[in-house]
Amino acid sequence: MSNIGFALTGSFCTFDNAIKQMKILKAAGHNLTPIMSYNAYNFDTKFGTAESFKSQIESVCENKIIHTIQQAEPIGPKKMFDALLVEPCSGNTLAKIALGIVDTPVTMAVKSHLRNSSPVLLAVSTNDALGNAAKNIGFLLNVKNIYFVPMGQDNKYFKPRSVVADFEMTELALNHALDNKQIQPIIKSY
């Protein structure tokens, strides 16, 4: 099928869901290359250890993790991927992509991949998507070759500004992005 870069950033509470989607995409025949931000690659959290996640990810993808800026830079020049998926895409990474900041393996991967006018699919997961991060989502909705996995409020009463992508929509959203289309609706009601 397609060569897909699968990037993970520091929304650790969604890593299990992201790995589930890796398995689905792999079973569908995609070749997956994992990419991790520095924090995603190195931090142990209450959701699991870095070593455990890295082991699972490499096992599913059957490829080594790209985890340095130097490893991510050739993605564009070598035309390594048909699409790049950032799942989860934290608010921090979302802001950096919107502002063109390249200081992690994931932001370098996005920058390098976009040079080929190829699709980047973002699966937002941030507690302030309807706060400070809203301007970055709005900006990126208007950037060519940037697409979003449908998203919605995950806990509207206790975290009213928090939004998480519907990870179950990843494969369908990816297929749309590969056809240079944004899946609709972008905003879901949970």
DRENDOGU-14993 format. One record per residue: x, y, z of N, C-alpha, C, CB in turn; residue in three letters. Coordinates in nm, 2 decimals, decimal comma. Glycine has a CB too. Example, Ala and Ser with C-alpha at 12.3 -4.5 7.8 and 13.67 -1.06 7.14 Angstrom:
2
n_X:n_Y:n_Z:ca_X:ca_Y:ca_Z:c_X:c_Y:c_Z:cb_X:cb_Y:cb_Z:type
1,32:-0,57:0,78:1,23:-0,45:0,78:1,32:-0,33:0,78:1,13:-0,45:0,90:ALA
1,28:-0,22:0,71:1,37:-0,11:0,71:1,29:0,00:0,79:1,41:-0,06:0,57:SER
end
This chain:
190
n_X:n_Y:n_Z:ca_X:ca_Y:ca_Z:c_X:c_Y:c_Z:cb_X:cb_Y:cb_Z:type
0,09:-0,12:0,00:0,00:0,00:0,00:0,09:0,12:0,00:-0,10:0,00:0,12:MET
0,09:0,20:0,11:0,16:0,33:0,11:0,27:0,33:0,22:0,06:0,44:0,14:SER
0,37:0,41:0,20:0,47:0,43:0,30:0,43:0,55:0,38:0,61:0,46:0,23:ASN
0,41:0,52:0,51:0,35:0,62:0,61:0,45:0,64:0,72:0,22:0,57:0,66:ILE
0,48:0,77:0,74:0,55:0,81:0,87:0,45:0,82:0,98:0,63:0,94:0,85:GLY
0,47:0,76:1,09:0,38:0,76:1,20:0,45:0,83:1,32:0,32:0,62:1,24:PHE
0,42:0,96:1,34:0,49:1,03:1,44:0,41:1,05:1,57:0,52:1,17:1,39:ALA
0,47:1,03:1,69:0,41:1,05:1,82:0,47:1,16:1,89:0,41:0,92:1,90:LEU
0,39:1,24:1,95:0,44:1,35:2,04:0,38:1,33:2,18:0,40:1,49:1,99:THR
0,41:1,42:2,27:0,39:1,40:2,41:0,25:1,39:2,47:0,46:1,49:2,48:GLY
0,15:1,35:2,41:0,02:1,33:2,47:0,01:1,19:2,51:-0,10:1,37:2,37:SER
0,09:1,16:2,62:0,11:1,02:2,66:-0,02:0,94:2,69:0,20:1,02:2,78:PHE
-0,12:1,00:2,73:-0,25:0,93:2,76:-0,31:0,87:2,64:-0,34:1,03:2,83:CYS
-0,27:0,91:2,52:-0,33:0,85:2,40:-0,24:0,75:2,33:-0,36:0,96:2,31:THR
-0,12:0,72:2,39:-0,03:0,63:2,32:-0,09:0,49:2,29:0,10:0,61:2,40:PHE
-0,16:0,44:2,39:-0,22:0,31:2,36:-0,32:0,31:2,24:-0,30:0,26:2,49:ASP
-0,40:0,42:2,23:-0,48:0,43:2,11:-0,40:0,45:1,98:-0,58:0,55:2,13:ASN
-0,29:0,52:1,99:-0,21:0,54:1,87:-0,15:0,41:1,83:-0,10:0,64:1,90:ALA
-0,10:0,33:1,92:-0,05:0,20:1,89:-0,15:0,11:1,83:0,02:0,13:2,01:ILE
-0,27:0,11:1,88:-0,39:0,04:1,82:-0,40:0,07:1,67:-0,52:0,06:1,90:LYS
-0,40:0,20:1,64:-0,41:0,25:1,50:-0,29:0,20:1,42:-0,43:0,40:1,50:GLN
-0,17:0,20:1,48:-0,06:0,15:1,40:-0,09:0,00:1,36:0,07:0,15:1,49:MET
-0,14:-0,08:1,45:-0,17:-0,22:1,42:-0,27:-0,22:1,30:-0,22:-0,29:1,54:LYS
-0,37:-0,14:1,31:-0,48:-0,14:1,20:-0,41:-0,10:1,07:-0,59:-0,04:1,24:ILE
-0,33:0,00:1,07:-0,27:0,05:0,94:-0,17:-0,06:0,89:-0,20:0,18:0,96:LEU
-0,10:-0,12:0,98:-0,01:-0,23:0,94:-0,08:-0,34:0,88:0,08:-0,27:1,06:LYS
-0,19:-0,38:0,94:-0,27:-0,49:0,89:-0,34:-0,46:0,76:-0,39:-0,53:0,99:ALA
-0,36:-0,33:0,73:-0,41:-0,29:0,60:-0,31:-0,29:0,49:-0,47:-0,15:0,61:ALA
-0,18:-0,32:0,53:-0,07:-0,33:0,43:0,02:-0,21:0,42:-0,13:-0,35:0,30:GLY
0,00:-0,11:0,50:0,09:0,01:0,50:0,23:-0,03:0,56:0,03:0,13:0,57:HIS
0,33:0,03:0,50:0,46:0,03:0,56:0,48:0,15:0,65:0,58:0,03:0,45:ASN
0,50:0,12:0,78:0,50:0,23:0,88:0,64:0,25:0,93:0,41:0,20:1,00:LEU
0,68:0,38:0,93:0,81:0,42:1,00:0,77:0,51:1,11:0,91:0,49:0,90:THR
0,81:0,46:1,24:0,77:0,55:1,35:0,87:0,66:1,37:0,77:0,46:1,48:PRO
0,82:0,77:1,42:0,90:0,89:1,45:0,85:0,94:1,59:0,88:1,01:1,34:ILE
0,94:0,98:1,68:0,90:1,02:1,81:0,97:1,15:1,84:0,93:0,91:1,92:MET
0,90:1,24:1,91:0,96:1,36:1,96:1,05:1,32:2,07:0,85:1,46:2,01:SER
1,14:1,42:2,11:1,23:1,38:2,22:1,16:1,34:2,35:1,32:1,51:2,25:TYR
1,06:1,41:2,39:0,98:1,38:2,51:0,91:1,25:2,50:0,88:1,49:2,54:ASN
0,85:1,22:2,38:0,78:1,10:2,36:0,88:0,98:2,37:0,70:1,09:2,23:ALA
1,00:1,00:2,32:1,10:0,89:2,31:1,16:0,87:2,45:1,20:0,93:2,21:TYR
1,17:0,97:2,53:1,25:0,96:2,65:1,18:0,95:2,78:1,35:1,07:2,66:ASN
1,06:1,00:2,79:0,99:1,02:2,92:0,91:0,89:2,96:0,90:1,13:2,92:PHE
0,94:0,85:3,09:0,85:0,76:3,16:0,74:0,84:3,22:0,93:0,67:3,26:ASP
0,61:0,79:3,21:0,50:0,86:3,27:0,41:0,76:3,34:0,42:0,94:3,16:THR
0,30:0,81:3,40:0,21:0,72:3,47:0,14:0,63:3,37:0,11:0,80:3,55:LYS
0,15:0,66:3,24:0,09:0,58:3,13:0,18:0,46:3,08:0,04:0,66:3,02:PHE
0,30:0,47:3,12:0,40:0,36:3,08:0,54:0,41:3,07:0,35:0,30:2,95:GLY
0,63:0,32:3,05:0,77:0,36:3,04:0,80:0,38:2,89:0,86:0,25:3,10:THR
0,90:0,47:2,88:0,95:0,50:2,74:1,00:0,37:2,67:1,07:0,60:2,74:ALA
1,07:0,29:2,74:1,12:0,16:2,68:1,01:0,07:2,64:1,21:0,09:2,78:GLU
0,90:0,06:2,72:0,79:-0,03:2,69:0,72:0,02:2,56:0,69:-0,03:2,80:SER
0,70:0,16:2,55:0,63:0,21:2,43:0,72:0,19:2,31:0,60:0,36:2,45:PHE
0,85:0,22:2,32:0,94:0,21:2,21:0,95:0,07:2,16:1,08:0,26:2,25:LYS
0,95:-0,03:2,25:0,95:-0,17:2,21:0,82:-0,21:2,14:0,97:-0,26:2,34:SER
0,71:-0,17:2,19:0,58:-0,20:2,12:0,57:-0,14:1,98:0,46:-0,15:2,21:GLN
0,62:-0,01:1,97:0,61:0,06:1,85:0,70:0,00:1,74:0,65:0,21:1,87:ILE
0,82:-0,03:1,78:0,91:-0,09:1,68:0,86:-0,23:1,64:1,05:-0,10:1,74:GLU
0,80:-0,30:1,73:0,75:-0,44:1,71:0,64:-0,43:1,60:0,70:-0,51:1,84:SER
0,54:-0,34:1,63:0,43:-0,32:1,54:0,48:-0,27:1,40:0,33:-0,23:1,59:VAL
0,56:-0,17:1,40:0,59:-0,11:1,27:0,70:-0,19:1,19:0,65:0,03:1,30:CYS
0,77:-0,27:1,26:0,88:-0,35:1,20:0,99:-0,25:1,14:0,83:-0,44:1,10:GLU
1,00:-0,14:1,20:1,11:-0,04:1,16:1,16:0,03:1,28:1,05:0,07:1,05:ASN
1,28:0,07:1,28:1,34:0,15:1,39:1,28:0,29:1,40:1,49:0,16:1,37:LYS
1,27:0,34:1,52:1,21:0,47:1,54:1,31:0,58:1,50:1,18:0,49:1,69:ILE
1,26:0,68:1,43:1,34:0,80:1,40:1,32:0,89:1,52:1,29:0,87:1,26:ILE
1,43:0,92:1,59:1,42:1,00:1,71:1,52:1,11:1,73:1,43:0,90:1,83:HIS
1,58:1,15:1,62:1,67:1,27:1,62:1,63:1,36:1,50:1,82:1,23:1,62:THR
1,67:1,48:1,51:1,65:1,57:1,40:1,73:1,53:1,28:1,69:1,72:1,44:ILE
1,85:1,48:1,30:1,94:1,44:1,19:1,88:1,32:1,12:2,08:1,40:1,25:GLN
1,81:1,23:1,19:1,75:1,12:1,12:1,62:1,16:1,05:1,71:1,01:1,23:GLN
1,56:1,27:1,09:1,43:1,31:1,03:1,46:1,40:0,91:1,35:1,38:1,13:ALA
1,57:1,47:0,90:1,59:1,56:0,79:1,58:1,50:0,65:1,73:1,63:0,81:GLU
1,63:1,38:0,63:1,63:1,33:0,49:1,49:1,28:0,45:1,72:1,21:0,48:PRO
1,39:1,29:0,53:1,25:1,24:0,49:1,21:1,30:0,36:1,15:1,27:0,61:ILE
1,22:1,43:0,35:1,18:1,50:0,23:1,26:1,48:0,11:1,17:1,65:0,26:GLY
1,40:1,50:0,13:1,48:1,48:0,01:1,48:1,34:-0,04:1,63:1,51:0,05:PRO
1,46:1,24:0,04:1,46:1,10:0,00:1,31:1,06:-0,04:1,51:1,01:0,11:LYS
1,22:1,15:-0,02:1,08:1,12:-0,05:1,04:0,98:0,02:1,05:1,11:-0,20:LYS
1,06:0,98:0,15:1,04:0,85:0,22:0,89:0,81:0,24:1,10:0,86:0,35:MET
0,80:0,91:0,24:0,66:0,88:0,28:0,56:0,93:0,18:0,63:0,93:0,41:PHE
0,46:0,86:0,16:0,34:0,91:0,08:0,26:1,00:0,17:0,25:0,79:0,03:ASP
0,26:0,98:0,30:0,19:1,07:0,39:0,26:1,06:0,53:0,04:1,03:0,41:ALA
0,24:1,16:0,61:0,30:1,17:0,74:0,18:1,19:0,84:0,41:1,28:0,75:LEU
0,17:1,10:0,93:0,06:1,11:1,03:0,13:1,15:1,17:-0,02:0,98:1,05:LEU
0,08:1,25:1,23:0,12:1,29:1,37:0,01:1,25:1,46:0,16:1,44:1,38:VAL
0,02:1,14:1,53:-0,08:1,09:1,62:-0,02:1,03:1,74:-0,17:0,99:1,54:GLU
-0,03:1,09:1,86:-0,11:1,22:1,88:-0,02:1,34:1,85:-0,15:1,22:2,03:PRO
-0,09:1,45:1,82:-0,03:1,58:1,79:-0,06:1,67:1,91:-0,08:1,64:1,66:CYS
0,04:1,69:2,00:0,02:1,77:2,12:0,00:1,92:2,08:0,13:1,75:2,22:SER
-0,05:1,99:2,17:-0,07:2,14:2,15:0,07:2,20:2,13:-0,14:2,20:2,27:GLY
0,17:2,16:2,19:0,30:2,21:2,17:0,35:2,19:2,03:0,40:2,15:2,27:ASN
0,34:2,07:1,98:0,38:2,04:1,85:0,29:2,11:1,74:0,37:1,88:1,82:THR
0,16:2,12:1,77:0,07:2,19:1,69:0,12:2,34:1,67:-0,07:2,19:1,74:LEU
0,15:2,40:1,78:0,20:2,54:1,77:0,33:2,55:1,69:0,23:2,60:1,91:ALA
0,42:2,46:1,71:0,55:2,46:1,64:0,53:2,44:1,49:0,64:2,35:1,69:LYS
0,44:2,35:1,45:0,41:2,33:1,31:0,35:2,46:1,25:0,31:2,21:1,29:ILE
0,25:2,52:1,32:0,19:2,64:1,28:0,29:2,76:1,26:0,08:2,69:1,37:ALA
0,39:2,76:1,35:0,49:2,87:1,34:0,62:2,84:1,27:0,52:2,91:1,48:LEU
0,62:2,72:1,22:0,74:2,68:1,14:0,87:2,65:1,23:0,78:2,78:1,04:GLY
0,84:2,62:1,35:0,96:2,59:1,44:1,00:2,44:1,43:0,92:2,62:1,59:ILE
1,13:2,42:1,41:1,18:2,29:1,38:1,29:2,26:1,49:1,24:2,28:1,24:VAL
1,24:2,20:1,60:1,34:2,17:1,71:1,32:2,04:1,77:1,33:2,28:1,81:ASP
1,24:1,95:1,70:1,22:1,81:1,74:1,23:1,72:1,62:1,09:1,79:1,83:THR
1,24:1,59:1,64:1,24:1,50:1,52:1,10:1,51:1,45:1,26:1,36:1,57:PRO
0,99:1,53:1,52:0,86:1,53:1,46:0,84:1,66:1,38:0,75:1,52:1,57:VAL
0,88:1,77:1,43:0,86:1,90:1,36:0,96:1,90:1,24:0,89:2,02:1,45:THR
1,08:1,84:1,25:1,16:1,83:1,13:1,10:1,74:1,03:1,30:1,78:1,17:MET
1,04:1,63:1,07:0,98:1,53:0,98:0,87:1,61:0,90:0,92:1,41:1,06:ALA
0,78:1,68:0,97:0,68:1,76:0,91:0,73:1,86:0,80:0,59:1,83:1,01:VAL
0,83:1,94:0,84:0,89:2,03:0,75:0,95:1,97:0,63:1,00:2,12:0,83:LYS
1,03:1,86:0,66:1,09:1,79:0,55:0,99:1,73:0,45:1,19:1,69:0,60:SER
0,89:1,67:0,51:0,79:1,60:0,43:0,71:1,70:0,34:0,69:1,52:0,52:HIS
0,67:1,81:0,40:0,59:1,91:0,33:0,67:1,97:0,21:0,55:2,02:0,42:LEU
0,80:1,96:0,21:0,87:2,02:0,09:0,83:1,95:-0,04:1,02:2,01:0,11:ARG
0,77:1,83:-0,03:0,73:1,75:-0,15:0,58:1,77:-0,18:0,76:1,60:-0,12:ASN
0,52:1,87:-0,11:0,37:1,89:-0,13:0,29:1,76:-0,10:0,34:1,94:-0,27:SER
0,34:1,68:0,00:0,27:1,56:0,04:0,19:1,58:0,16:0,38:1,45:0,06:SER
0,09:1,50:0,18:0,00:1,52:0,30:0,05:1,49:0,43:-0,13:1,44:0,28:PRO
0,02:1,58:0,53:0,05:1,56:0,67:-0,09:1,56:0,74:0,14:1,68:0,73:VAL
-0,11:1,45:0,81:-0,24:1,43:0,88:-0,21:1,45:1,03:-0,30:1,29:0,85:LEU
-0,29:1,54:1,10:-0,27:1,57:1,24:-0,39:1,51:1,32:-0,26:1,72:1,26:LEU
-0,35:1,44:1,43:-0,45:1,39:1,52:-0,44:1,46:1,65:-0,44:1,23:1,54:ALA
-0,51:1,57:1,67:-0,49:1,67:1,78:-0,53:1,60:1,91:-0,58:1,79:1,76:VAL
-0,45:1,62:2,01:-0,48:1,58:2,15:-0,41:1,68:2,24:-0,42:1,43:2,17:SER
-0,50:1,78:2,29:-0,45:1,88:2,38:-0,56:1,93:2,47:-0,39:1,99:2,29:THR
-0,52:1,97:2,59:-0,61:2,02:2,69:-0,65:2,16:2,66:-0,56:2,01:2,82:ASN
-0,58:2,23:2,57:-0,62:2,37:2,54:-0,66:2,40:2,39:-0,51:2,46:2,58:ASP
-0,71:2,30:2,33:-0,75:2,31:2,18:-0,85:2,42:2,16:-0,80:2,18:2,13:ALA
-0,94:2,44:2,26:-1,04:2,55:2,25:-1,00:2,67:2,33:-1,17:2,50:2,30:LEU
-0,87:2,68:2,36:-0,81:2,79:2,43:-0,70:2,85:2,34:-0,75:2,76:2,57:GLY
-0,58:2,85:2,40:-0,46:2,91:2,32:-0,43:2,83:2,19:-0,34:2,91:2,41:ASN
-0,45:2,70:2,19:-0,42:2,63:2,07:-0,52:2,64:1,96:-0,41:2,48:2,11:ALA
-0,64:2,70:1,99:-0,74:2,72:1,88:-0,69:2,80:1,76:-0,86:2,79:1,94:ALA
-0,61:2,90:1,79:-0,56:2,98:1,68:-0,47:2,90:1,59:-0,48:3,10:1,73:LYS
-0,39:2,80:1,65:-0,31:2,72:1,56:-0,38:2,62:1,48:-0,21:2,65:1,65:ASN
-0,49:2,57:1,54:-0,58:2,48:1,46:-0,64:2,55:1,35:-0,69:2,41:1,55:ILE
-0,69:2,67:1,38:-0,75:2,76:1,27:-0,66:2,79:1,16:-0,81:2,88:1,33:GLY
-0,54:2,83:1,20:-0,44:2,86:1,10:-0,40:2,74:1,01:-0,31:2,91:1,17:PHE
-0,38:2,62:1,08:-0,34:2,50:1,00:-0,45:2,45:0,91:-0,29:2,39:1,10:LEU
-0,58:2,47:0,95:-0,69:2,43:0,86:-0,68:2,50:0,73:-0,82:2,47:0,93:LEU
-0,61:2,60:0,72:-0,60:2,68:0,59:-0,46:2,66:0,52:-0,62:2,82:0,61:ASN
-0,38:2,57:0,57:-0,25:2,54:0,51:-0,26:2,42:0,42:-0,14:2,51:0,62:VAL
-0,21:2,44:0,30:-0,21:2,34:0,20:-0,13:2,22:0,24:-0,15:2,39:0,06:LYS
-0,19:2,10:0,22:-0,13:1,97:0,25:-0,14:1,93:0,40:0,01:1,97:0,20:ASN
-0,20:2,01:0,48:-0,23:1,98:0,62:-0,37:1,93:0,63:-0,19:2,10:0,72:ILE
-0,39:1,82:0,69:-0,53:1,76:0,71:-0,54:1,72:0,86:-0,55:1,64:0,62:TYR
-0,66:1,70:0,90:-0,69:1,66:1,04:-0,78:1,54:1,05:-0,76:1,78:1,11:PHE
-0,74:1,46:1,15:-0,83:1,35:1,19:-0,95:1,42:1,26:-0,76:1,24:1,28:VAL
-1,07:1,38:1,24:-1,19:1,44:1,31:-1,16:1,44:1,46:-1,32:1,37:1,28:PRO
-1,21:1,55:1,53:-1,18:1,56:1,67:-1,30:1,62:1,74:-1,06:1,66:1,69:MET
-1,30:1,61:1,87:-1,41:1,66:1,95:-1,37:1,67:2,10:-1,54:1,58:1,94:GLY
-1,45:1,74:2,17:-1,43:1,76:2,32:-1,43:1,62:2,38:-1,53:1,85:2,38:GLN
-1,34:1,59:2,46:-1,33:1,46:2,53:-1,39:1,46:2,67:-1,19:1,41:2,53:ASP
-1,40:1,58:2,73:-1,46:1,59:2,87:-1,51:1,73:2,88:-1,35:1,55:2,98:ASN
-1,62:1,76:2,82:-1,67:1,90:2,81:-1,70:1,96:2,95:-1,79:1,91:2,73:LYS
-1,73:1,89:3,05:-1,76:1,94:3,18:-1,64:1,97:3,27:-1,86:1,85:3,25:TYR
-1,55:1,88:3,27:-1,43:1,89:3,36:-1,31:1,95:3,29:-1,40:1,76:3,42:PHE
-1,30:1,94:3,15:-1,19:1,99:3,07:-1,25:2,06:2,95:-1,09:1,88:3,03:LYS
-1,32:2,17:2,97:-1,40:2,23:2,86:-1,32:2,28:2,74:-1,48:2,34:2,91:PRO
-1,19:2,29:2,75:-1,11:2,34:2,64:-1,03:2,22:2,57:-1,02:2,44:2,68:ARG
-1,05:2,10:2,62:-0,98:1,99:2,58:-1,04:1,92:2,46:-0,96:1,88:2,69:SER
-0,96:1,88:2,36:-1,00:1,82:2,24:-0,91:1,70:2,21:-1,01:1,92:2,12:VAL
-0,97:1,59:2,16:-0,89:1,47:2,12:-0,95:1,42:1,99:-0,90:1,36:2,23:VAL
-0,86:1,39:1,90:-0,90:1,33:1,78:-0,97:1,20:1,80:-0,77:1,31:1,68:ALA
-1,06:1,16:1,71:-1,12:1,03:1,71:-1,03:0,93:1,64:-1,27:1,04:1,64:ASP
-0,95:0,87:1,72:-0,85:0,78:1,66:-0,91:0,67:1,58:-0,76:0,72:1,78:PHE
-1,03:0,63:1,60:-1,09:0,53:1,52:-1,11:0,57:1,38:-1,23:0,49:1,59:GLU
-1,10:0,70:1,35:-1,12:0,76:1,22:-0,99:0,77:1,15:-1,19:0,89:1,23:MET
-0,88:0,73:1,21:-0,75:0,75:1,15:-0,73:0,69:1,01:-0,64:0,68:1,24:THR
-0,77:0,57:0,99:-0,75:0,50:0,86:-0,83:0,57:0,75:-0,79:0,35:0,87:GLU
-0,95:0,61:0,78:-1,04:0,67:0,68:-0,98:0,82:0,65:-1,18:0,68:0,73:LEU
-0,94:0,89:0,76:-0,89:1,02:0,74:-0,76:1,01:0,66:-0,86:1,09:0,88:ALA
-0,68:0,91:0,68:-0,55:0,89:0,61:-0,58:0,87:0,46:-0,47:0,78:0,67:LEU
-0,68:0,78:0,43:-0,72:0,76:0,29:-0,76:0,88:0,22:-0,83:0,65:0,29:ASN
-0,84:0,97:0,29:-0,88:1,10:0,24:-0,75:1,19:0,21:-0,98:1,17:0,33:HIS
-0,67:1,19:0,31:-0,55:1,28:0,30:-0,46:1,23:0,18:-0,46:1,28:0,43:ALA
-0,45:1,10:0,16:-0,37:1,05:0,05:-0,43:1,09:-0,08:-0,36:0,90:0,06:LEU
-0,56:1,12:-0,08:-0,63:1,17:-0,20:-0,64:1,33:-0,20:-0,77:1,11:-0,21:ASP
-0,56:1,39:-0,11:-0,56:1,53:-0,09:-0,70:1,59:-0,06:-0,51:1,60:-0,22:ASN
-0,77:1,52:0,03:-0,90:1,57:0,07:-0,91:1,57:0,23:-1,01:1,48:0,01:LYS
-0,98:1,66:0,28:-1,00:1,67:0,42:-1,13:1,59:0,45:-1,01:1,81:0,48:GLN
-1,13:1,49:0,54:-1,25:1,41:0,57:-1,34:1,51:0,65:-1,21:1,29:0,66:ILE
-1,47:1,49:0,63:-1,57:1,57:0,70:-1,66:1,48:0,78:-1,64:1,66:0,60:GLN
-1,72:1,53:0,88:-1,69:1,66:0,95:-1,56:1,65:1,02:-1,81:1,70:1,04:PRO
-1,50:1,77:1,04:-1,38:1,77:1,12:-1,41:1,77:1,27:-1,30:1,90:1,08:ILE
-1,52:1,84:1,31:-1,55:1,85:1,45:-1,66:1,75:1,47:-1,60:1,99:1,48:ILE
-1,64:1,66:1,57:-1,73:1,56:1,61:-1,80:1,59:1,74:-1,66:1,42:1,61:LYS
-1,91:1,53:1,76:-1,98:1,54:1,89:-1,97:1,40:1,96:-2,13:1,58:1,88:SER
-1,92:1,40:2,08:-1,90:1,27:2,15:-2,02:1,25:2,25:-1,77:1,26:2,23:TYR
end
